[in-house]
């Protein structure tokens, strides 16, 4: 009988202790949604450059210079004027030739420039990079 009295007296104490343990379970912390965009500096995705080099090639001129030529594509519906840069590196020396080209909307146009480097030296140890940017964009 003493054991039964002891157990019945112990039950309220155990339930009080367990209630205290359960109330201290970890709670969720942190924001419940994505952060707001900063009001003072809205982010905008830059528009892709509508002009691109569709194709290019090169050859030597009669006086042993490098002639680069190709096609510029305009992916915009408006007419664009671009500057084609032909960067030629032979050994440690870099030379740049440029050509301005106007391309009607949604079409292509041809470009050509002669870079004052020896075509023979370029063929032995040269590199060529061709790029285009909308005129006035940097």
PyMOL commands that set and color helices and strands:
alter all, ss='L'
color gray80, all
select helices_A, chain A and resi 2-22+119-125
alter helices_A, ss='H'
color red, helices_A
select strands_A, chain A and resi 51-60+65-74+80-90+93-103+108-118+126-134
alter strands_A, ss='S'
color yellow, strands_A
deselect
rebuild
show_as cartoon
